[in-house]
Amino acid sequence: MRPRPVRDDFTVLLVADPPPQRPRPGGEGPAGRQEALVSLARAVFAEGGRIALPADAGVAVTMATVALEYEGPRIAERRTEAGQQHRVLVVETERPQRDARAFLAPFAARGVVEYLDPDGDPVLLGLGEPELFGEEGIRQPVTPELLRLVRPRAVVLISSSNRSFRDLAVLRDSGVPVVAFGTTAHDRGTAADLSAVDDPTRDRWASRWSSERESRTVPYAFLMQDLVARLTDRRGR
């Protein structure tokens, strides 16, 4: 099947923190968190949507890797062209994130990543030998400027930590729909902070798959497809 072309009217903003050193009791471990991230990317890309995220050197690489699956043949030999749409949009909201620039340069060269600096200007990422600065675990915050640049259809929170409290304050003022996957929250306090947010693992999984809920197997692929169907008004068609 030929991949759908990228749409400029369907962008999901992903806000995801690095995994905790020790998962909370009853919460997801690294494998479940990764499954949630990849399932979201595939559901969005299958509809021709884009994933946007504040700069980091970990989650953005995962999104870019999945995006390669939705490009045409011989992508490794094709460089980005002026004016083309990118499936992954990475935005610096504070200072330049040097590790993210280094890790994402190969993906930018293949046309799947667009990278913007804190002023919202495109950054031409070079393919030279990267000098790394130990920023892999740093995720830059959500800001009003980020939301203005991205214009997301919705914001999805995965692997949320206590840093998400600041992001939630910005998101509440924006009016953009927010969806959180509480099973991936780092601690009980963060999970409680997310209790007022739409949570498919609570509102849909709990009511439909009680037996699976008992076994702690979360059907992330289905939940992400259902989420995208709701966001694109495709549900029930």
C-alpha positions, 0 to 999 in steps of 0.5 A, a space after each residue: 500500500 502506498 503511504 498517504 501524503 502528509 497532511 498539514 491540517 492534522 498534527 498531534 503534539 506529543 509530550 513525553 518524558 524519559 522513562 523513570 529509573 524504577 516504574 511505579 507499582 502498577 505502571 508501565 515499564 520501558 517496554 510498555 512505554 515504547 509500545 505506546 509511543 510507537 503505536 501513536 506514531 503509526 496511528 497518526 502517520 497512517 492517516 497522513 498526520 504529523 507528530 510534533 514535539 518539543 526538542 529532545 534527543 530520545 523520543 524524537 528519534 523514535 518518532 523519526 525512525 517510525 516515520 521512515 516506514 511511511 516514506 516511499 521506496 529508496 528513502 535512504 538515497 533521497 534527500 529532502 526537497 524544498 517545500 515538502 511536508 515532514 512527518 515529524 516536527 521538532 521545536 526547540 522551546 528554550 536553548 539549542 538542543 545540541 544532542 537532538 540536532 546531532 541525532 536527528 540530522 540523518 532523519 532530516 536529510 531523508 526528509 522525515 524531520 523538520 527542525 525549528 529553533 527557539 525563534 521558530 526558524 528552520 535549522 539546517 542540520 548537518 551530517 558531520 561527526 556529532 559532538 554530544 553533550 549528554 542531553 539525551 534525557 532532557 525534554 524541553 517544555 511546552 510553551 505558548 509559542 510552541 502551540 502557536 507554531 504547531 497548531 495541534 489538533 490535540 496534545 498527547 501525554 505519555 510517560 508523564 513525570 512531575 515536570 508535566 505540571 508546568 506543561 499542563 498549566 500552559 495547555 489548560 490556558 490554550 484550550 487544545 484538547 489534551 489526552 493522557 495515558 495514565 498507565 505510563 505516568 512515572 508516579 502516583 502523584 503525576 497520575 493524580 494530576 492527570 485525573 481530570 484529563 481524558 485518559 483512554 486507558 481509564 475511560 475506554 480500556 477499563 470499560 471494554 477489556 476488564 479481563 485484560 485490565 486484570 492482566 495489565 495488558 494495555 491494547 495501545 495499538 487499538 487505543 491509539 487508532 481509536 484516538 486518531 479516528 476521533 480526532 479525524 472524525 472517522 469514528 463509525 465510518 
